[in-house]
Amino acid sequence: MSSRDKILNALKANRPPFPEAAPRPDDYLPVTAVDPSDLLGRFKAELEKLTGKVYLCDSEADGTAVIKQIIGTDKQVIAWGALSLAGLQEALLTDGIEIVTPLIKGEDRRAALQTIEPIRVGITGADAGLATTGSLVMITNDDQGRLPSLMPPVHIAILRKERLYANLEAWIAAQGRDALAASNSITVITGPSRTGDIEMMIVLGVHGPGAVHVVIV
């Protein structure tokens, strides 16, 4: 027997056996039921727990006004190719705000990313809102890229009231299955980006937007 084999056999002989796996719990963590008549209130409450901001707007004009207020004095935003708020694009252009829809492909990828990196605000729609967790579901396609929701420090999402669901399962059962089949991927966003270091100090905005604003129309 070689020295190597002796060492390996000694290590195996002295290794304590693996403990028995813990039994499965009889009950899992409960998920609070969502009142179907209060999806809006539950979504707002859950997202605000995570320092997200929710704006309930009575009209598309009100939604546009809120978005302009969040943008402030900025003169550029990154946005989806199609925004689900009538009049928003025209209002921003009238105020001299350039809407950048990035196409990050091929050899120009690095240069394009460097061009949009200074832009502070990203604007998207949302394919669904999940009331139980205050989450946004975003389907990726040619008009709905991921950069506007992931790269800028501030993310503004436009959510239609009729796209609120109790949870991910409810959305998939209602329409999500077909949407998933037609999409490259989906992103589920729950509040601002947050991370914890080795001392468990929570920091916002390290790996994505540090501020999430949801405008519900």
C-alpha positions as CSV (number, residue, x, y, z in Angstrom):
1,M,0.0,0.0,0.0
2,S,1.4,3.4,-1.0
3,S,1.8,6.2,1.5
4,R,-0.9,8.1,-0.3
5,D,-3.4,5.2,0.2
6,K,-2.4,5.0,3.8
7,I,-3.1,8.6,4.4
8,L,-6.5,8.5,2.6
9,N,-7.5,5.4,4.5
10,A,-6.6,7.0,7.8
11,L,-8.7,10.0,6.9
12,K,-11.7,7.9,6.0
13,A,-11.4,5.8,9.2
14,N,-11.3,8.9,11.4
15,R,-14.1,10.7,9.7
16,P,-17.2,10.8,11.9
17,P,-20.3,9.5,10.3
18,F,-22.8,11.9,8.9
19,P,-25.7,12.6,11.3
20,E,-29.2,11.5,10.4
21,A,-31.0,14.2,8.4
22,A,-33.5,16.2,10.4
23,P,-37.1,15.1,9.9
24,R,-39.3,17.2,7.7
25,P,-41.4,19.7,9.7
26,D,-45.1,18.9,10.1
27,D,-46.0,22.5,9.3
28,Y,-44.1,25.1,7.2
29,L,-44.0,28.8,7.8
30,P,-47.5,30.1,7.3
31,V,-48.3,32.5,4.5
32,T,-50.9,35.0,5.5
33,A,-53.9,34.8,3.3
34,V,-54.6,37.8,1.2
35,D,-58.1,39.2,1.0
36,P,-59.0,39.4,-2.7
37,S,-60.6,42.8,-2.1
38,D,-57.5,44.2,-0.5
39,L,-54.7,43.2,-2.9
40,L,-53.8,46.9,-3.4
41,G,-53.5,47.6,0.4
42,R,-51.5,44.4,1.0
43,F,-49.1,45.1,-1.8
44,K,-48.5,48.7,-0.6
45,A,-48.0,47.6,3.0
46,E,-45.5,44.8,2.1
47,L,-43.4,47.0,-0.2
48,E,-43.3,49.8,2.2
49,K,-41.9,47.5,4.9
50,L,-38.9,47.1,2.5
51,T,-38.5,50.9,2.1
52,G,-40.2,50.9,-1.3
53,K,-42.5,53.7,-2.2
54,V,-46.0,53.2,-3.6
55,Y,-48.2,55.9,-5.2
56,L,-51.9,55.3,-5.8
57,C,-53.0,57.4,-8.8
58,D,-56.5,58.0,-9.9
59,S,-55.6,58.7,-13.5
60,E,-52.8,58.4,-16.0
61,A,-52.2,62.2,-15.8
62,D,-51.7,61.8,-12.0
63,G,-49.3,59.0,-12.7
64,T,-47.3,61.1,-15.1
65,A,-47.1,64.0,-12.6
66,V,-45.8,61.6,-9.9
67,I,-43.1,60.2,-12.3
68,K,-42.0,63.7,-13.3
69,Q,-41.7,64.7,-9.6
70,I,-39.5,61.6,-8.9
71,I,-37.3,62.4,-12.0
72,G,-36.8,66.0,-10.8
73,T,-34.2,67.9,-12.7
74,D,-32.7,65.0,-14.5
75,K,-32.6,65.3,-18.3
76,Q,-32.2,61.6,-19.2
77,V,-33.9,58.4,-18.2
78,I,-33.5,54.8,-19.2
79,A,-36.8,53.2,-20.1
80,W,-38.6,50.2,-21.8
81,G,-39.4,50.6,-25.5
82,A,-43.1,50.6,-24.6
83,L,-44.4,52.3,-21.5
84,S,-47.9,51.5,-20.3
85,L,-48.9,55.0,-19.4
86,A,-50.6,57.2,-22.0
87,G,-49.0,60.6,-22.4
88,L,-45.9,59.9,-20.3
89,Q,-43.5,59.8,-23.2
90,E,-44.8,63.0,-24.7
91,A,-44.8,64.8,-21.3
92,L,-41.1,63.8,-20.7
93,L,-40.0,64.9,-24.1
94,T,-41.9,68.2,-23.7
95,D,-39.9,68.8,-20.5
96,G,-36.7,68.2,-22.4
97,I,-36.1,64.8,-20.8
98,E,-34.4,62.3,-23.2
99,I,-35.7,58.7,-23.0
100,V,-32.9,56.2,-23.7
101,T,-33.9,52.7,-24.7
102,P,-30.6,50.8,-24.6
103,L,-29.8,48.0,-27.0
104,I,-26.9,46.3,-25.4
105,K,-25.7,43.8,-28.0
106,G,-22.5,42.8,-29.9
107,E,-19.3,44.7,-30.1
108,D,-20.8,47.9,-28.9
109,R,-21.9,46.5,-25.6
110,R,-19.2,48.0,-23.4
111,A,-19.5,51.5,-25.0
112,A,-23.3,51.5,-24.7
113,L,-23.1,50.5,-21.0
114,Q,-20.6,53.3,-20.3
115,T,-22.9,55.8,-22.1
116,I,-25.9,55.0,-19.9
117,E,-24.0,54.3,-16.6
118,P,-24.4,58.0,-15.4
119,I,-28.2,58.0,-15.9
120,R,-29.9,58.0,-12.5
121,V,-33.5,56.9,-13.2
122,G,-34.9,53.8,-15.0
123,I,-38.6,53.5,-15.9
124,T,-40.4,50.3,-16.6
125,G,-43.9,48.8,-16.6
126,A,-44.7,45.6,-14.6
127,D,-46.3,42.5,-15.8
128,A,-47.7,41.7,-12.3
129,G,-47.6,42.8,-8.7
130,L,-47.6,40.1,-6.0
131,A,-49.5,41.3,-2.9
132,T,-48.2,38.8,-0.4
133,T,-44.6,40.0,-0.8
134,G,-44.9,43.4,-2.5
135,S,-43.0,42.0,-5.5
136,L,-42.9,43.0,-9.1
137,V,-42.8,40.5,-12.0
138,M,-41.1,41.7,-15.2
139,I,-41.0,39.6,-18.4
140,T,-38.0,40.1,-20.7
141,N,-38.6,40.6,-24.4
142,D,-37.3,43.0,-27.1
143,D,-39.3,46.0,-25.7
144,Q,-38.8,45.1,-22.1
145,G,-35.1,44.8,-21.3
146,R,-33.7,44.3,-17.8
147,L,-31.3,47.2,-17.6
148,P,-33.9,50.0,-16.7
149,S,-34.9,48.0,-13.6
150,L,-31.5,46.8,-12.5
151,M,-28.8,49.4,-13.5
152,P,-29.9,52.9,-12.4
153,P,-30.0,53.9,-8.7
154,V,-33.7,54.8,-8.9
155,H,-36.3,52.4,-10.4
156,I,-39.8,53.7,-11.3
157,A,-42.3,50.9,-12.1
158,I,-45.7,51.5,-13.6
159,L,-48.2,48.9,-12.4
160,R,-51.8,48.6,-13.5
161,K,-54.3,47.8,-10.7
162,E,-55.7,44.9,-12.7
163,R,-52.3,43.2,-12.7
164,L,-52.3,42.7,-9.0
165,Y,-52.3,39.1,-7.8
166,A,-52.2,37.5,-4.4
167,N,-48.9,35.6,-5.1
168,L,-46.7,34.1,-7.8
169,E,-48.8,31.0,-8.0
170,A,-52.0,33.0,-8.6
171,W,-50.3,35.0,-11.4
172,I,-49.0,31.8,-13.1
173,A,-52.5,30.2,-12.9
174,A,-54.1,33.3,-14.4
175,Q,-51.8,34.2,-17.2
176,G,-48.2,33.7,-16.2
177,R,-47.8,30.3,-17.8
178,D,-48.3,31.7,-21.3
179,A,-46.2,34.7,-20.6
180,L,-43.4,32.5,-19.4
181,A,-43.5,30.4,-22.5
182,A,-43.2,33.4,-24.7
183,S,-40.4,35.1,-22.8
184,N,-36.6,34.7,-22.5
185,S,-36.8,35.1,-18.8
186,I,-38.6,36.9,-15.9
187,T,-37.3,39.0,-13.1
188,V,-39.0,39.2,-9.7
189,I,-38.1,42.3,-7.8
190,T,-38.9,42.7,-4.1
191,G,-38.0,46.1,-2.9
192,P,-34.7,48.0,-3.3
193,S,-31.5,46.0,-3.7
194,R,-30.0,45.1,-0.3
195,T,-27.0,43.1,0.9
196,G,-25.5,42.3,4.2
197,D,-21.8,42.2,5.0
198,I,-20.1,39.7,7.4
199,E,-21.3,41.8,10.3
200,M,-24.8,41.7,8.9
201,M,-25.0,45.4,8.3
202,I,-27.7,45.9,5.6
203,V,-26.8,48.2,2.8
204,L,-29.2,49.3,0.1
205,G,-28.3,49.8,-3.6
206,V,-25.1,47.9,-3.9
207,H,-26.2,45.4,-6.5
208,G,-29.1,47.3,-8.0
209,P,-31.5,50.2,-7.4
210,G,-31.4,51.6,-3.9
211,A,-34.8,53.2,-4.4
212,V,-37.9,51.6,-5.9
213,H,-41.0,53.6,-6.7
214,V,-44.2,51.9,-7.8
215,V,-46.8,54.0,-9.5
216,I,-50.1,52.2,-9.5
217,V,-52.7,53.4,-12.0
